[in-house]
């Protein structure tokens, strides 16, 4: 869990997923928080990261 001084908390546990927050899109999961420019970029990032691990995308 990431805690920010503005009160925002991001749960980075669990599978990779796209999340839209007030300040933009993020890929969260697997212990990571990755800012991205759009939902499409989030989905592409998840696809690429999943393929690199050798897993099939969901």
Buried (B, 14 or more C-beta within 10 A) or exposed (E): EEEEEEEEEBEBEEEBBBBEEEEEBBBBBBEEEBEBEEEEBBBBBBEEBBEEEEEEEE
